[in-house]
Amino acid sequence: MMIELKNFSIGLPKKMKYGNDLEVSTAICKEKVDEAFLTKDGFIGDGVADLKHHGGPDRAVCVYPYEHYKLWEREFGHVLSESAFGENITVTNMLETYVHIGDIYQLGDAVIQITQGRVPCSTITKRTNNPLIMKRMVETGFTGYLCRVLKEGKVYKDSEIRLIKKHPKQVSVLFGNELYFHRPKDIDGIKTMLEVEELAEEWKEYLTKRFNKLVSLN
């Protein structure tokens, strides 16, 4: 299936108002751009406010499937803004079910590799003014996902995205999300995830600790 880049956005941290005139510093409010250069650390002109939980080489690019927008809009009854989840690229035909940890894609002149599912944070709730959406993202596994950059290069708003290489293990982002959020005692599932060398280092560390703890209890 052809992949279409529906929206391309970047942005640096800034103040965002939410709730009863509350304020938070965040880079979730990204803006559409015609082009940007993608480095190993992310797009030039893009950034994160919370360096502990966001950003870094394993999380250089954030992707969200376009199809989920219609799902959430039907469920919650209101239209979402573009890049509502703070993603850099919104794409068709790249659902969490069908993309795998370690898959490699051409994105414009750059090359990216999927590293982990996204772990949603409360900023999404603040941005969308929807107290239920983060919970539903976790329940469904429709979180989007993150990528590292294997080759730096320029990306345009109409850049082609295409699969270069599917990872041989074929461990889907959705499988990883289900394991991470809903199956804390699944030893075999953790083994399967840890066999994917290209998994983000933070997830490797987290799942290794979980695995060792489970083994010690058995």
N, C-alpha and C positions, 0 to 999 in steps of 0.2 A: 504494500500500500504506500502511496505517495505521502510523504510527510510535508506538512505546510507550516511555515513559521507565521503564526497569526499576530504575534506581538513581540517586539524587542524593546526592552526597557532597562535602564540603569539609573542609579541615583546614590548620592552620598547621604550620610545621616543628617537629619534635621528634626526640628520639633514638630510633633504631631499632636493636635488636640483630640481628646476623646472624652466620652462620658459627660459629666457635669463640669466642663471647663478644666479638665485635667490635662496634663501634658506629659509626653514621653519623647525621648530622643531615639529615633529609629531611621533605618534606611529602607523601610518597607514601602514607602511612597515613591516608587520609581516612576520615571517619565520616559515616554517613547523617544527613541533616537533613530537617526538614519543609519549611523554606523558607529562602531567603537572597536578599539583594538583589545583583543583578549590576550592577557598574559597568564603565566602560571598561577598568579595570585588572584586572577579575576579580571574583569573589564576595567580599563582605565576610565575613571569617572564613576566607578561603582564602589560601594563600600558597605561596611556593617558597623552598627553601634556597639553591639555586644560581642566582643572578640572571643569570649570564652565559649560561646555556643554557636557562633556563626563565623563564616569565612575560613581562610586557610586553603592550602593547595588541594586538599581532598574535597573542598566545598566551594570551588572557585566559580561555578556556574549553577544557578538554580533553575530547574525546569518544572513547568506545570502543564498537565494535559488540558487542552482547550475544551474537550468534551465534558469535563467536570463542571465547568461554568454553568452549562444548561441544567445539569443535575441539581446543583445547589440553588439555582434560581427557581427551579420548579418546586423544590422542597421548601424553601424559605419565603418564596413569593416576592422577591425583589431583585432588581438587576444589579449585578456586580460591576464595579469599575474595571477597566483594563489593568492587568498586572495586580489584581486585588490581593494576591498572596505574596507579593514582593518578589515574584520570579523574574529572572532575566529574559527567559524565552517561554512563550506560550505556544504549544505545538499540537498538531493533530496526529492521530495514529501512533502515539507513543505512550499508551496507557501503562500503568504500573504492572499490569498483568503480563504484558508482552515484551517489556524491556528487562534486561538482566544486568546484575552487577558484573562489571567488567566489559560490557558491550562498548564498542568504539564507534563514534559517529564523526563524520565530516560536518563541520558547521562553518560555512563560508570558507575562509582561508585557514581556519583553525581546525584542530582535531581534539575531541573531548572523549572522556571515558566515564561511564556511570560508576559511582563509588558507594552510594548508600541512599536509602529512602530519607526523605526530609522528616525531621522531628518537629512537628508544629509547636509554636510557642504562643503565649497569650497576646502577643502583638497582633496576630491575625484577628483575634476577637475584637481588639480595640479598633483595628483598621476597618473591619467590615461592620462594626457595631452590631455584632451577632453573637450572643453568649453561648450559642449551641454549635457553631460551625467547627470549632477546633475539636470538640468532642466527636462530632460526626466524621471528621477527617480521620481521626484515630480509629474509630469503629470500623470504617470502610477500608482503611489503608490507602485512601485517595489523597495522599500527602504531597505528591510530587517527589522529586528526587534531586540529588546533587551530583556534580561531576568534577573531575580533575581535568587539567589541560595537558595533553600530550604534545601538542604543537601549537605554538602561539600564532596569531594571525588576525586579520581584520574580519569583522562580521558586519554584514549589512542587514537592513530591515527586510530585504527580500532574498536573503541568502538561502541557498539550498542546504537542506539537512538530509543526510543519507547514511544508512548503516554501512560501515566499512567492514566490521568484523563482529560476529555474534560470539559471545563467550561460550566455550565448549561445555561448561558446567550448567549453563542455562538456569541459574538461580534468579528468579524474578524479583523485582523490587517489591512486589506485593507479598511474596513469600517472606522476604526479609521483614517487612512491616508487621505481618501477622506474628512472626516469631518474636520480634522486638517488643510489641505492645501486648500481645494476647497469649503467648505460649512460653512463659518464663521457665518452665520445667522440661521443655522439649530438648533432651540431650541430643537426640539424633538430628534434629533440626539445626541446633547450634553447630554440630559437627559439619553439617552440609554447608552452612554459611562460612565457617572458618576455613573450609577447603578452597574458598575463592580468594586467592592471593591478592586480588585487586580491590577487595573490600576496604573501605576507609579505615585508617589506623585507629580512630577513636572507637569505631564499632568493633574492631578486632579486640581491643583491650577490654571493652565492656563485656563482650560475649565470652571471652576467655575467662574472665573473673566469674561470670555466671556459670560457665561450664565447670570450672574447678570447684566451685561451691557445691554444685549438684553432685559431682563425683564424690566429694568428701562426705556427703550425707548418705550415700548409697553403700 
